[in-house]
Amino acid sequence: MENEWKMDLDIPDIGSLITLLSAALSAAIMGVGNVLYVVLMVTTAYEAKGKEFLLSLINPQANLTFEAQFVLVVGTFLIISAIFFFITMLVSIYETHAISKKERGGRMIIVFVCFAISLFVLILALLYTMSFRYFIY
C-alpha cells in the first residue's frame, strides 16, 4: 500500500526534445542561409563580370582574377559549413527520434560538436572575407 499514489508517466524527456529540435531548426536555417548566400554571390559576380567570369570559375586552367578567387574560396567555405549544418540537423532529428521512442538518452555531445564545427568553418569564411577585403585588396 505504500506505492498507491505513485504514478508512472510514460513521457519522454521534454527538455532534451526541445533542445534537439531547436538545434535542428537553427542548423537548417543557417545551412539554407549559407547556400543562398553562395548562390547570391555567384549570381552577382556573373551579372557584374559577364559570362567569361563564370566560365573562368569552371575552367581549372584559367588565370583567376581576384573576384574569382574570392568567390571560389569563400563559396567553398560556405558550402562546407552548410554541409556540416545539414549533418547537424540530420543527427539532431535522429537523436530526437531515439529520445521520443525511449530507446536511449540523447547524445547531445554529437549534435553540439557538429554544430561547433559548422560554426567554426563559417567563422573561417567570414575571417577570410574580412582579410581579403581589408588586408589584401
KEVO-890326 format. One record per residue: residue number from 1; residue in one letter; x, y, z of N, C-alpha, C in turn. Coordinates in nm, 4 decimals, padded with zeros to 6 digits. Layout:
! KEVO-890326
<atom nr="NUM" rest="a" n_px="X" n_py="Y" n_pz="Z" ca_px="X" ca_py="Y" ca_pz="Z" c_px="X" c_py="Y" c_pz="Z"/>
...
***
This chain:
! KEVO-890326
<atom nr="1" rest="m" n_px="00.0796" n_py="-00.1200" n_pz="00.0000" ca_px="00.0000" ca_py="00.0000" ca_pz="00.0000" c_px="00.0837" c_py="00.1263" c_pz="00.0000"/>
<atom nr="2" rest="e" n_px="00.2124" n_py="00.1137" n_pz="00.0140" ca_px="00.2945" ca_py="00.2341" ca_pz="00.0221" c_px="00.3123" c_py="00.3037" c_pz="-00.1119"/>
<atom nr="3" rest="n" n_px="00.2878" n_py="00.2367" n_pz="-00.2228" ca_px="00.3051" ca_py="00.2975" ca_pz="-00.3550" c_px="00.1721" c_py="00.3260" c_pz="-00.4238"/>
<atom nr="4" rest="e" n_px="00.0663" n_py="00.3406" n_pz="-00.3492" ca_px="-00.0634" ca_py="00.3591" ca_pz="-00.4137" c_px="-00.0768" c_py="00.4956" c_pz="-00.4812"/>
<atom nr="5" rest="w" n_px="00.0022" n_py="00.5956" n_pz="-00.4416" ca_px="-00.0048" ca_py="00.7281" ca_pz="-00.5027" c_px="00.1029" c_py="00.7480" c_pz="-00.6082"/>
<atom nr="6" rest="k" n_px="00.1863" n_py="00.6488" n_pz="-00.6289" ca_px="00.2942" ca_py="00.6598" ca_pz="-00.7260" c_px="00.2389" c_py="00.6391" c_pz="-00.8670"/>
<atom nr="7" rest="m" n_px="00.2747" n_py="00.7323" n_pz="-00.9558" ca_px="00.2292" ca_py="00.7224" ca_pz="-01.0947" c_px="00.3497" c_py="00.7028" c_pz="-01.1855"/>
<atom nr="8" rest="d" n_px="00.3300" n_py="00.6227" n_pz="-01.2846" ca_px="00.4357" ca_py="00.6013" ca_pz="-01.3827" c_px="00.3930" c_py="00.6681" c_pz="-01.5134"/>
<atom nr="9" rest="l" n_px="00.4417" n_py="00.7896" n_pz="-01.5342" ca_px="00.4099" ca_py="00.8609" ca_pz="-01.6574" c_px="00.5040" c_py="00.8144" c_pz="-01.7668"/>
<atom nr="10" rest="d" n_px="00.4484" n_py="00.7815" n_pz="-01.8795" ca_px="00.5277" ca_py="00.7305" ca_pz="-01.9910" c_px="00.5501" c_py="00.8424" c_pz="-02.0927"/>
<atom nr="11" rest="i" n_px="00.6271" n_py="00.9451" n_pz="-02.0523" ca_px="00.6563" ca_py="01.0560" ca_pz="-02.1428" c_px="00.8077" c_py="01.0674" c_pz="-02.1582"/>
<atom nr="12" rest="p" n_px="00.8531" n_py="01.1110" n_pz="-02.2750" ca_px="00.9975" ca_py="01.1258" ca_pz="-02.2965" c_px="01.0522" c_py="01.2507" c_pz="-02.2274"/>
<atom nr="13" rest="d" n_px="01.1815" n_py="01.2669" n_pz="-02.2337" ca_px="01.2486" ca_py="01.3823" ca_pz="-02.1745" c_px="01.2190" c_py="01.5062" c_pz="-02.2601"/>
<atom nr="14" rest="i" n_px="01.1315" n_py="01.5915" n_pz="-02.2098" ca_px="01.0856" ca_py="01.7080" ca_pz="-02.2859" c_px="01.1987" c_py="01.8084" c_pz="-02.3075"/>
<atom nr="15" rest="g" n_px="01.2832" n_py="01.8289" n_pz="-02.2082" ca_px="01.3940" ca_py="01.9240" ca_pz="-02.2218" c_px="01.4901" c_py="01.8858" c_pz="-02.3333"/>
<atom nr="16" rest="s" n_px="01.5226" n_py="01.7583" n_pz="-02.3405" ca_px="01.6109" ca_py="01.7115" ca_pz="-02.4473" c_px="01.5450" c_py="01.7244" c_pz="-02.5838"/>
<atom nr="17" rest="l" n_px="01.4170" n_py="01.6948" n_pz="-02.5900" ca_px="01.3455" ca_py="01.7071" ca_pz="-02.7174" c_px="01.3444" c_py="01.8517" c_pz="-02.7667"/>
<atom nr="18" rest="i" n_px="01.3180" n_py="01.9449" n_pz="-02.6767" ca_px="01.3145" ca_py="02.0856" ca_pz="-02.7158" c_px="01.4531" c_py="02.1331" c_pz="-02.7578"/>
<atom nr="19" rest="t" n_px="01.5559" n_py="02.0916" n_pz="-02.6850" ca_px="01.6925" ca_py="02.1314" ca_pz="-02.7195" c_px="01.7329" c_py="02.0772" c_pz="-02.8560"/>
<atom nr="20" rest="l" n_px="01.7061" n_py="01.9500" n_pz="-02.8811" ca_px="01.7446" ca_py="01.8896" ca_pz="-03.0092" c_px="01.6639" c_py="01.9471" c_pz="-03.1254"/>
<atom nr="21" rest="l" n_px="01.5361" n_py="01.9716" n_pz="-03.1027" ca_px="01.4556" ca_py="02.0288" ca_pz="-03.2109" c_px="01.4967" c_py="02.1723" c_pz="-03.2423"/>
<atom nr="22" rest="s" n_px="01.5319" n_py="02.2489" n_pz="-03.1397" ca_px="01.5785" ca_py="02.3855" ca_pz="-03.1663" c_px="01.7146" c_py="02.3838" c_pz="-03.2352"/>
<atom nr="23" rest="a" n_px="01.8013" n_py="02.2888" n_pz="-03.2017" ca_px="01.9296" ca_py="02.2761" ca_pz="-03.2715" c_px="01.9083" c_py="02.2372" c_pz="-03.4169"/>
<atom nr="24" rest="a" n_px="01.8130" n_py="02.1475" n_pz="-03.4407" ca_px="01.7841" ca_py="02.1070" ca_pz="-03.5787" c_px="01.7272" c_py="02.2226" c_pz="-03.6592"/>
<atom nr="25" rest="l" n_px="01.6373" n_py="02.2984" n_pz="-03.5999" ca_px="01.5762" ca_py="02.4105" ca_pz="-03.6704" c_px="01.6777" c_py="02.5207" c_pz="-03.7003"/>
<atom nr="26" rest="s" n_px="01.7603" n_py="02.5549" n_pz="-03.6023" ca_px="01.8595" ca_py="02.6595" ca_pz="-03.6268" c_px="01.9668" c_py="02.6129" c_pz="-03.7256"/>
<atom nr="27" rest="a" n_px="02.0059" n_py="02.4863" n_pz="-03.7222" ca_px="02.1029" ca_py="02.4351" ca_pz="-03.8191" c_px="02.0446" c_py="02.4365" c_pz="-03.9600"/>
<atom nr="28" rest="a" n_px="01.9174" n_py="02.4032" n_pz="-03.9734" ca_px="01.8543" ca_py="02.4058" ca_pz="-04.1056" c_px="01.8477" c_py="02.5477" c_pz="-04.1608"/>
<atom nr="29" rest="i" n_px="01.8116" n_py="02.6425" n_pz="-04.0768" ca_px="01.8019" ca_py="02.7824" ca_pz="-04.1218" c_px="01.9392" c_py="02.8353" c_pz="-04.1616"/>
<atom nr="30" rest="m" n_px="02.0410" n_py="02.8065" n_pz="-04.0814" ca_px="02.1744" ca_py="02.8561" ca_pz="-04.1135" c_px="02.2329" c_py="02.7866" c_pz="-04.2357"/>
<atom nr="31" rest="g" n_px="02.2060" n_py="02.6590" n_pz="-04.2546" ca_px="02.2533" ca_py="02.5889" ca_pz="-04.3737" c_px="02.1902" c_py="02.6429" c_pz="-04.5007"/>
<atom nr="32" rest="v" n_px="02.0609" n_py="02.6669" n_pz="-04.4971" ca_px="01.9926" ca_py="02.7252" ca_pz="-04.6132" c_px="02.0434" c_py="02.8663" c_pz="-04.6398"/>
<atom nr="33" rest="g" n_px="02.0690" n_py="02.9420" n_pz="-04.5331" ca_px="02.1241" ca_py="03.0762" ca_pz="-04.5495" c_px="02.2611" c_py="03.0742" c_pz="-04.6154"/>
<atom nr="34" rest="n" n_px="02.3460" n_py="02.9783" n_pz="-04.5775" ca_px="02.4778" ca_py="02.9668" ca_pz="-04.6413" c_px="02.4664" c_py="02.9359" c_pz="-04.7895"/>
<atom nr="35" rest="v" n_px="02.3800" n_py="02.8423" n_pz="-04.8236" ca_px="02.3634" ca_py="02.8056" ca_pz="-04.9643" c_px="02.3083" c_py="02.9234" c_pz="-05.0439"/>
<atom nr="36" rest="l" n_px="02.2108" n_py="02.9929" n_pz="-04.9883" ca_px="02.1549" ca_py="03.1085" ca_pz="-05.0584" c_px="02.2575" c_py="03.2201" c_pz="-05.0745"/>
<atom nr="37" rest="y" n_px="02.3452" n_py="03.2375" n_pz="-04.9767" ca_px="02.4481" ca_py="03.3402" ca_pz="-04.9890" c_px="02.5466" c_py="03.3061" c_pz="-05.1002"/>
<atom nr="38" rest="v" n_px="02.5818" n_py="03.1782" n_pz="-05.1139" ca_px="02.6717" ca_py="03.1378" ca_pz="-05.2224" c_px="02.6047" c_py="03.1605" c_pz="-05.3578"/>
<atom nr="39" rest="v" n_px="02.4782" n_py="03.1257" n_pz="-05.3685" ca_px="02.4057" ca_py="03.1481" ca_pz="-05.4935" c_px="02.3986" c_py="03.2971" c_pz="-05.5250"/>
<atom nr="40" rest="l" n_px="02.3720" n_py="03.3784" n_pz="-05.4247" ca_px="02.3667" ca_py="03.5235" ca_pz="-05.4435" c_px="02.5031" c_py="03.5792" c_pz="-05.4845"/>
<atom nr="41" rest="m" n_px="02.6087" n_py="03.5282" n_pz="-05.4233" ca_px="02.7432" ca_py="03.5745" ca_pz="-05.4544" c_px="02.7825" c_py="03.5406" c_pz="-05.5983"/>
<atom nr="42" rest="v" n_px="02.7553" n_py="03.4183" n_pz="-05.6420" ca_px="02.7888" ca_py="03.3774" ca_pz="-05.7785" c_px="02.7019" c_py="03.4523" c_pz="-05.8791"/>
<atom nr="43" rest="t" n_px="02.5749" n_py="03.4706" n_pz="-05.8499" ca_px="02.4857" ca_py="03.5419" ca_pz="-05.9414" c_px="02.5255" c_py="03.6880" c_pz="-05.9557"/>
<atom nr="44" rest="t" n_px="02.5614" n_py="03.7514" n_pz="-05.8462" ca_px="02.6040" ca_py="03.8911" ca_pz="-05.8513" c_px="02.7335" c_py="03.9061" c_pz="-05.9297"/>
<atom nr="45" rest="a" n_px="02.8270" n_py="03.8147" n_pz="-05.9081" ca_px="02.9525" ca_py="03.8199" ca_pz="-05.9830" c_px="02.9282" c_py="03.7948" c_pz="-06.1318"/>
<atom nr="46" rest="y" n_px="02.8376" n_py="03.7059" n_pz="-06.1636" ca_px="02.8043" ca_py="03.6793" ca_pz="-06.3036" c_px="02.7411" c_py="03.8019" c_pz="-06.3682"/>
<atom nr="47" rest="e" n_px="02.6523" n_py="03.8680" n_pz="-06.2968" ca_px="02.5882" ca_py="03.9886" ca_pz="-06.3513" c_px="02.6889" c_py="04.1011" c_pz="-06.3705"/>
<atom nr="48" rest="a" n_px="02.7846" n_py="04.1128" n_pz="-06.2799" ca_px="02.8809" ca_py="04.2225" ca_pz="-06.2885" c_px="02.9915" c_py="04.1958" c_pz="-06.3901"/>
<atom nr="49" rest="k" n_px="03.0375" n_py="04.0718" n_pz="-06.3985" ca_px="03.1540" ca_py="04.0417" ca_pz="-06.4816" c_px="03.1218" c_py="03.9727" c_pz="-06.6129"/>
<atom nr="50" rest="g" n_px="03.0046" n_py="03.9147" n_pz="-06.6244" ca_px="02.9655" ca_py="03.8526" ca_pz="-06.7504" c_px="02.9929" c_py="03.7041" c_pz="-06.7570"/>
<atom nr="51" rest="k" n_px="02.9705" n_py="03.6514" n_pz="-06.8755" ca_px="02.9800" ca_py="03.5074" ca_pz="-06.8969" c_px="03.1233" c_py="03.4563" c_pz="-06.8841"/>
<atom nr="52" rest="e" n_px="03.2210" n_py="03.5369" n_pz="-06.9198" ca_px="03.3605" ca_py="03.4942" ca_pz="-06.9120" c_px="03.4025" c_py="03.4659" c_pz="-06.7679"/>
<atom nr="53" rest="f" n_px="03.3477" n_py="03.5426" n_pz="-06.6753" ca_px="03.3782" ca_py="03.5208" ca_pz="-06.5339" c_px="03.3292" c_py="03.3841" c_pz="-06.4886"/>
<atom nr="54" rest="l" n_px="03.2078" n_py="03.3506" n_pz="-06.5279" ca_px="03.1512" ca_py="03.2218" ca_pz="-06.4884" c_px="03.2287" c_py="03.1067" c_pz="-06.5527"/>
<atom nr="55" rest="l" n_px="03.2698" n_py="03.1240" n_pz="-06.6757" ca_px="03.3489" ca_py="03.0200" ca_pz="-06.7417" c_px="03.4870" c_py="03.0069" c_pz="-06.6786"/>
<atom nr="56" rest="s" n_px="03.5451" n_py="03.1165" n_pz="-06.6304" ca_px="03.6748" ca_py="03.1069" ca_pz="-06.5633" c_px="03.6641" c_py="03.0348" c_pz="-06.4292"/>
<atom nr="57" rest="l" n_px="03.5475" n_py="03.0413" n_pz="-06.3658" ca_px="03.5276" ca_py="02.9661" ca_pz="-06.2417" c_px="03.5242" c_py="02.8163" c_pz="-06.2680"/>
<atom nr="58" rest="i" n_px="03.4704" n_py="02.7776" n_pz="-06.3808" ca_px="03.4566" ca_py="02.6360" ca_pz="-06.4128" c_px="03.5874" c_py="02.5779" c_pz="-06.4650"/>
<atom nr="59" rest="n" n_px="03.6641" n_py="02.6571" n_pz="-06.5410" ca_px="03.7874" ca_py="02.6104" ca_pz="-06.6029" c_px="03.9003" c_py="02.6045" c_pz="-06.5006"/>
<atom nr="60" rest="p" n_px="03.9582" n_py="02.4858" n_pz="-06.4768" ca_px="04.0642" ca_py="02.4760" ca_pz="-06.3755" c_px="04.1969" c_py="02.5352" c_pz="-06.4218"/>
<atom nr="61" rest="q" n_px="04.2156" n_py="02.5554" n_pz="-06.5519" ca_px="04.3421" ca_py="02.6074" ca_pz="-06.6022" c_px="04.3380" c_py="02.7571" c_pz="-06.6277"/>
<atom nr="62" rest="a" n_px="04.2284" n_py="02.8212" n_pz="-06.5934" ca_px="04.2139" ca_py="02.9641" ca_pz="-06.6189" c_px="04.2967" c_py="03.0447" c_pz="-06.5189"/>
<atom nr="63" rest="n" n_px="04.3403" n_py="03.1597" n_pz="-06.5628" ca_px="04.4106" ca_py="03.2522" ca_pz="-06.4751" c_px="04.3042" c_py="03.3330" c_pz="-06.4005"/>
<atom nr="64" rest="l" n_px="04.2841" n_py="03.3001" n_pz="-06.2741" ca_px="04.1731" ca_py="03.3566" ca_pz="-06.1981" c_px="04.2022" c_py="03.4995" c_pz="-06.1541"/>
<atom nr="65" rest="t" n_px="04.1011" n_py="03.5824" n_pz="-06.1631" ca_px="04.1099" ca_py="03.7184" ca_pz="-06.1131" c_px="04.0867" c_py="03.7186" c_pz="-05.9625"/>
<atom nr="66" rest="f" n_px="04.1003" n_py="03.8347" n_pz="-05.9023" ca_px="04.0789" ca_py="03.8468" ca_pz="-05.7584" c_px="03.9366" c_py="03.8087" c_pz="-05.7210"/>
<atom nr="67" rest="e" n_px="03.8398" n_py="03.8546" n_pz="-05.7996" ca_px="03.7000" ca_py="03.8251" ca_pz="-05.7686" c_px="03.6706" c_py="03.6766" c_pz="-05.7798"/>
<atom nr="68" rest="a" n_px="03.7309" n_py="03.6108" n_pz="-05.8801" ca_px="03.7078" ca_py="03.4669" ca_pz="-05.8978" c_px="03.7693" c_py="03.3873" c_pz="-05.7833"/>
<atom nr="69" rest="q" n_px="03.8877" n_py="03.4267" n_pz="-05.7396" ca_px="03.9489" ca_py="03.3584" ca_pz="-05.6252" c_px="03.8644" c_py="03.3765" c_pz="-05.4999"/>
<atom nr="70" rest="f" n_px="03.8149" n_py="03.4971" n_pz="-05.4815" ca_px="03.7313" ca_py="03.5255" ca_pz="-05.3657" c_px="03.6053" c_py="03.4400" c_pz="-05.3672"/>
<atom nr="71" rest="v" n_px="03.5382" n_py="03.4339" n_pz="-05.4820" ca_px="03.4148" ca_py="03.3557" ca_pz="-05.4926" c_px="03.4429" c_py="03.2080" c_pz="-05.4709"/>
<atom nr="72" rest="l" n_px="03.5518" n_py="03.1570" n_pz="-05.5249" ca_px="03.5828" ca_py="03.0148" ca_pz="-05.5078" c_px="03.6149" c_py="02.9796" c_pz="-05.3630"/>
<atom nr="73" rest="v" n_px="03.6991" n_py="03.0579" n_pz="-05.2991" ca_px="03.7418" ca_py="03.0219" ca_pz="-05.1631" c_px="03.6289" c_py="03.0428" c_pz="-05.0626"/>
<atom nr="74" rest="v" n_px="03.5680" n_py="03.1597" n_pz="-05.0639" ca_px="03.4612" ca_py="03.1872" ca_pz="-04.9675" c_px="03.3398" c_py="03.0990" c_pz="-04.9960"/>
<atom nr="75" rest="g" n_px="03.3084" n_py="03.0783" n_pz="-05.1222" ca_px="03.1969" ca_py="02.9893" ca_pz="-05.1576" c_px="03.2208" c_py="02.8470" c_pz="-05.1119"/>
<atom nr="76" rest="t" n_px="03.3437" n_py="02.7995" n_pz="-05.1231" ca_px="03.3766" ca_py="02.6642" ca_pz="-05.0773" c_px="03.3615" c_py="02.6530" c_pz="-04.9253"/>
<atom nr="77" rest="f" n_px="03.4127" n_py="02.7525" n_pz="-04.8525" ca_px="03.3964" ca_py="02.7509" ca_pz="-04.7067" c_px="03.2488" c_py="02.7529" c_pz="-04.6676"/>
<atom nr="78" rest="l" n_px="03.1707" n_py="02.8330" n_pz="-04.7361" ca_px="03.0281" ca_py="02.8420" ca_pz="-04.7016" c_px="02.9540" c_py="02.7128" c_pz="-04.7344"/>
<atom nr="79" rest="i" n_px="02.9883" n_py="02.6489" n_pz="-04.8447" ca_px="02.9233" ca_py="02.5210" ca_pz="-04.8790" c_px="02.9633" c_py="02.4123" c_pz="-04.7794"/>
<atom nr="80" rest="i" n_px="03.0899" n_py="02.4094" n_pz="-04.7384" ca_px="03.1325" ca_py="02.3115" ca_pz="-04.6373" c_px="03.0582" c_py="02.3362" c_pz="-04.5061"/>
<atom nr="81" rest="s" n_px="03.0442" n_py="02.4620" n_pz="-04.4696" ca_px="02.9690" ca_py="02.4953" ca_pz="-04.3487" c_px="02.8233" c_py="02.4522" c_pz="-04.3611"/>
<atom nr="82" rest="a" n_px="02.7642" n_py="02.4737" n_pz="-04.4769" ca_px="02.6252" ca_py="02.4322" ca_pz="-04.4982" c_px="02.6111" c_py="02.2806" c_pz="-04.4886"/>
<atom nr="83" rest="i" n_px="02.7074" n_py="02.2077" n_pz="-04.5415" ca_px="02.7031" ca_py="02.0613" ca_pz="-04.5326" c_px="02.7072" c_py="02.0174" c_pz="-04.3866"/>
<atom nr="84" rest="f" n_px="02.7951" n_py="02.0791" n_pz="-04.3076" ca_px="02.8010" ca_py="02.0440" ca_pz="-04.1651" c_px="02.6737" c_py="02.0848" c_pz="-04.0918"/>
<atom nr="85" rest="f" n_px="02.6139" n_py="02.1960" n_pz="-04.1307" ca_px="02.4866" ca_py="02.2337" ca_pz="-04.0695" c_px="02.3785" c_py="02.1304" c_pz="-04.1013"/>
<atom nr="86" rest="f" n_px="02.3761" n_py="02.0814" n_pz="-04.2243" ca_px="02.2753" ca_py="01.9813" ca_pz="-04.2603" c_px="02.3022" c_py="01.8476" c_pz="-04.1910"/>
<atom nr="87" rest="i" n_px="02.4294" n_py="01.8131" n_pz="-04.1726" ca_px="02.4620" ca_py="01.6925" ca_pz="-04.0956" c_px="02.4159" c_py="01.7089" c_pz="-03.9511"/>
<atom nr="88" rest="t" n_px="02.4370" n_py="01.8279" n_pz="-03.8952" ca_px="02.3897" ca_py="01.8566" ca_pz="-03.7597" c_px="02.2389" c_py="01.8405" c_pz="-03.7497"/>
<atom nr="89" rest="m" n_px="02.1686" n_py="01.8909" n_pz="-03.8499" ca_px="02.0226" ca_py="01.8795" ca_pz="-03.8497" c_px="01.9791" c_py="01.7328" c_pz="-03.8540"/>
<atom nr="90" rest="l" n_px="02.0425" n_py="01.6540" n_pz="-03.9390" ca_px="02.0043" ca_py="01.5127" ca_pz="-03.9502" c_px="02.0345" c_py="01.4353" c_pz="-03.8220"/>
<atom nr="91" rest="v" n_px="02.1510" n_py="01.4594" n_pz="-03.7633" ca_px="02.1868" ca_py="01.3915" ca_pz="-03.6380" c_px="02.0915" c_py="01.4325" c_pz="-03.5262"/>
<atom nr="92" rest="s" n_px="02.0561" n_py="01.5591" n_pz="-03.5228" ca_px="01.9641" ca_py="01.6069" ca_pz="-03.4196" c_px="01.8260" c_py="01.5440" c_pz="-03.4350"/>
<atom nr="93" rest="i" n_px="01.7795" n_py="01.5319" n_pz="-03.5562" ca_px="01.6492" ca_py="01.4673" ca_pz="-03.5783" c_px="01.6554" c_py="01.3191" c_pz="-03.5420"/>
<atom nr="94" rest="y" n_px="01.7656" n_py="01.2528" n_pz="-03.5732" ca_px="01.7821" ca_py="01.1121" ca_pz="-03.5383" c_px="01.7828" c_py="01.0938" c_pz="-03.3864"/>
<atom nr="95" rest="e" n_px="01.8537" n_py="01.1806" n_pz="-03.3169" ca_px="01.8567" ca_py="01.1715" ca_pz="-03.1708" c_px="01.7210" c_py="01.2055" c_pz="-03.1098"/>
<atom nr="96" rest="t" n_px="01.6478" n_py="01.2978" n_pz="-03.1706" ca_px="01.5126" ca_py="01.3287" ca_pz="-03.1237" c_px="01.4226" c_py="01.2061" c_pz="-03.1348"/>
<atom nr="97" rest="h" n_px="01.4368" n_py="01.1350" n_pz="-03.2451" ca_px="01.3573" ca_py="01.0129" ca_pz="-03.2637" c_px="01.3932" c_py="00.9081" c_pz="-03.1577"/>
<atom nr="98" rest="a" n_px="01.5231" n_py="00.8953" n_pz="-03.1277" ca_px="01.5652" ca_py="00.7969" ca_pz="-03.0268" c_px="01.5115" c_py="00.8331" c_pz="-02.8885"/>
<atom nr="99" rest="i" n_px="01.5080" n_py="00.9619" n_pz="-02.8564" ca_px="01.4552" ca_py="01.0032" ca_pz="-02.7257" c_px="01.3044" c_py="00.9817" c_pz="-02.7200"/>
<atom nr="100" rest="s" n_px="01.2349" n_py="01.0140" n_pz="-02.8289" ca_px="01.0891" ca_py="01.0005" ca_pz="-02.8261" c_px="01.0450" c_py="00.8545" c_pz="-02.8179"/>
<atom nr="101" rest="k" n_px="01.1243" n_py="00.7633" n_pz="-02.8696" ca_px="01.0923" ca_py="00.6207" ca_pz="-02.8605" c_px="01.1479" c_py="00.5566" c_pz="-02.7340"/>
<atom nr="102" rest="k" n_px="01.2206" n_py="00.6356" n_pz="-02.6546" ca_px="01.2825" ca_py="00.5902" ca_pz="-02.5300" c_px="01.3787" c_py="00.4743" c_pz="-02.5515"/>
<atom nr="103" rest="e" n_px="01.4452" n_py="00.4745" n_pz="-02.6684" ca_px="01.5458" ca_py="00.3716" ca_pz="-02.6930" c_px="01.6696" c_py="00.3959" c_pz="-02.6064"/>
<atom nr="104" rest="r" n_px="01.7055" n_py="00.5229" n_pz="-02.5931" ca_px="01.8216" ca_py="00.5626" ca_pz="-02.5143" c_px="01.8123" c_py="00.7125" c_pz="-02.4918"/>
<atom nr="105" rest="g" n_px="01.9017" n_py="00.7614" n_pz="-02.4093" ca_px="01.9103" ca_py="00.9060" ca_pz="-02.3897" c_px="01.9755" c_py="00.9710" c_pz="-02.5099"/>
<atom nr="106" rest="g" n_px="01.9478" n_py="01.0949" n_pz="-02.5336" ca_px="02.0051" ca_py="01.1647" ca_pz="-02.6482" c_px="02.1529" c_py="01.1900" c_pz="-02.6309"/>
<atom nr="107" rest="r" n_px="02.2275" n_py="01.1712" n_pz="-02.7359" ca_px="02.3702" ca_py="01.2009" ca_pz="-02.7343" c_px="02.3890" c_py="01.3444" c_pz="-02.7826"/>
<atom nr="108" rest="m" n_px="02.3736" n_py="01.4363" n_pz="-02.6910" ca_px="02.3795" ca_py="01.5787" ca_pz="-02.7244" c_px="02.5188" c_py="01.6217" c_pz="-02.7673"/>
<atom nr="109" rest="i" n_px="02.6211" n_py="01.5544" n_pz="-02.7176" ca_px="02.7574" ca_py="01.5963" ca_pz="-02.7482" c_px="02.7853" c_py="01.5864" c_pz="-02.8980"/>
<atom nr="110" rest="i" n_px="02.7292" n_py="01.4871" n_pz="-02.9638" ca_px="02.7495" ca_py="01.4726" ca_pz="-03.1087" c_px="02.6864" c_py="01.5895" c_pz="-03.1826"/>
<atom nr="111" rest="v" n_px="02.5675" n_py="01.6270" n_pz="-03.1428" ca_px="02.4976" ca_py="01.7380" ca_pz="-03.2073" c_px="02.5737" c_py="01.8678" c_pz="-03.1862"/>
<atom nr="112" rest="f" n_px="02.6193" n_py="01.8917" n_pz="-03.0655" ca_px="02.6874" ca_py="02.0174" ca_pz="-03.0365" c_px="02.8257" c_py="02.0233" c_pz="-03.1000"/>
<atom nr="113" rest="v" n_px="02.8937" n_py="01.9098" n_pz="-03.1135" ca_px="03.0235" ca_py="01.9090" ca_pz="-03.1824" c_px="03.0043" c_py="01.9383" c_pz="-03.3311"/>
<atom nr="114" rest="c" n_px="02.9041" n_py="01.8774" n_pz="-03.3932" ca_px="02.8758" ca_py="01.9062" ca_pz="-03.5344" c_px="02.8385" c_py="02.0529" c_pz="-03.5537"/>
<atom nr="115" rest="f" n_px="02.7595" n_py="02.1071" n_pz="-03.4634" ca_px="02.7207" ca_py="02.2478" ca_pz="-03.4722" c_px="02.8421" c_py="02.3386" c_pz="-03.4543"/>
<atom nr="116" rest="a" n_px="02.9317" n_py="02.3028" n_pz="-03.3625" ca_px="03.0521" ca_py="02.3830" ca_pz="-03.3395" c_px="03.1456" c_py="02.3778" c_pz="-03.4603"/>
<atom nr="117" rest="i" n_px="03.1581" n_py="02.2621" n_pz="-03.5236" ca_px="03.2419" ca_py="02.2510" ca_pz="-03.6435" c_px="03.1860" c_py="02.3377" c_pz="-03.7551"/>
<atom nr="118" rest="s" n_px="03.0558" n_py="02.3346" n_pz="-03.7738" ca_px="02.9963" ca_py="02.4150" ca_pz="-03.8811" c_px="03.0092" c_py="02.5640" c_pz="-03.8517"/>
<atom nr="119" rest="l" n_px="02.9954" n_py="02.6041" n_pz="-03.7259" ca_px="03.0163" ca_py="02.7448" ca_pz="-03.6903" c_px="03.1624" c_py="02.7856" c_pz="-03.7075"/>
<atom nr="120" rest="f" n_px="03.2550" n_py="02.6953" n_pz="-03.6780" ca_px="03.3967" ca_py="02.7244" ca_pz="-03.6963" c_px="03.4295" c_py="02.7476" c_pz="-03.8435"/>
<atom nr="121" rest="v" n_px="03.3759" n_py="02.6645" n_pz="-03.9318" ca_px="03.4006" ca_py="02.6827" ca_pz="-04.0754" c_px="03.3343" c_py="02.8116" c_pz="-04.1243"/>
<atom nr="122" rest="l" n_px="03.2176" n_py="02.8443" n_pz="-04.0717" ca_px="03.1523" ca_py="02.9701" ca_pz="-04.1076" c_px="03.2354" c_py="03.0904" c_pz="-04.0610"/>
<atom nr="123" rest="i" n_px="03.2933" n_py="03.0824" n_pz="-03.9422" ca_px="03.3796" ca_py="03.1902" ca_pz="-03.8933" c_px="03.5049" c_py="03.2010" c_pz="-03.9789"/>
<atom nr="124" rest="l" n_px="03.5604" n_py="03.0870" n_pz="-04.0235" ca_px="03.6744" ca_py="03.0912" ca_pz="-04.1149" c_px="03.6398" c_py="03.1634" c_pz="-04.2445"/>
<atom nr="125" rest="a" n_px="03.5211" n_py="03.1372" n_pz="-04.2963" ca_px="03.4785" ca_py="03.2051" ca_pz="-04.4188" c_px="03.4660" c_py="03.3554" c_pz="-04.3953"/>
<atom nr="126" rest="l" n_px="03.4109" n_py="03.3940" n_pz="-04.2829" ca_px="03.3971" ca_py="03.5364" ca_pz="-04.2533" c_px="03.5323" c_py="03.6040" c_pz="-04.2303"/>
<atom nr="127" rest="l" n_px="03.6235" n_py="03.5358" n_pz="-04.1621" ca_px="03.7572" ca_py="03.5920" ca_pz="-04.1427" c_px="03.8317" c_py="03.6043" c_pz="-04.2751"/>
<atom nr="128" rest="y" n_px="03.8168" n_py="03.5063" n_pz="-04.3606" ca_px="03.8791" ca_py="03.5117" ca_pz="-04.4918" c_px="03.8202" c_py="03.6266" c_pz="-04.5734"/>
<atom nr="129" rest="t" n_px="03.6908" n_py="03.6481" n_pz="-04.5620" ca_px="03.6273" ca_py="03.7595" ca_pz="-04.6315" c_px="03.6813" c_py="03.8927" c_pz="-04.5819"/>
<atom nr="130" rest="m" n_px="03.6919" n_py="03.9085" n_pz="-04.4516" ca_px="03.7431" ca_py="04.0340" ca_pz="-04.3973" c_px="03.8897" c_py="04.0550" c_pz="-04.4320"/>
<atom nr="131" rest="s" n_px="03.9686" n_py="03.9490" n_pz="-04.4282" ca_px="04.1107" ca_py="03.9645" ca_pz="-04.4613" c_px="04.1286" c_py="03.9991" c_pz="-04.6083"/>
<atom nr="132" rest="f" n_px="04.0494" n_py="03.9404" n_pz="-04.6954" ca_px="04.0562" ca_py="03.9762" ca_pz="-04.8371" c_px="04.0146" c_py="04.1206" c_pz="-04.8577"/>
<atom nr="133" rest="r" n_px="03.9127" n_py="04.1620" n_pz="-04.7903" ca_px="03.8577" ca_py="04.2965" ca_pz="-04.8114" c_px="03.9510" c_py="04.4047" c_pz="-04.7584"/>
<atom nr="134" rest="y" n_px="04.0063" n_py="04.3841" n_pz="-04.6390" ca_px="04.0800" ca_py="04.4911" ca_pz="-04.5751" c_px="04.2322" c_py="04.4791" c_pz="-04.5859"/>
<atom nr="135" rest="f" n_px="04.2855" n_py="04.3588" n_pz="-04.6000" ca_px="04.4298" ca_py="04.3448" ca_pz="-04.5978" c_px="04.4914" c_py="04.3153" c_pz="-04.7345"/>
<atom nr="136" rest="i" n_px="04.4232" n_py="04.2406" n_pz="-04.8177" ca_px="04.4803" ca_py="04.2024" ca_pz="-04.9463" c_px="04.4424" c_py="04.2989" c_pz="-05.0565"/>
<atom nr="137" rest="y" n_px="04.3182" n_py="04.3390" n_pz="-05.0603" ca_px="04.2707" ca_py="04.4222" ca_pz="-05.1705" c_px="04.2978" c_py="04.5624" c_pz="-05.1467"/>
***
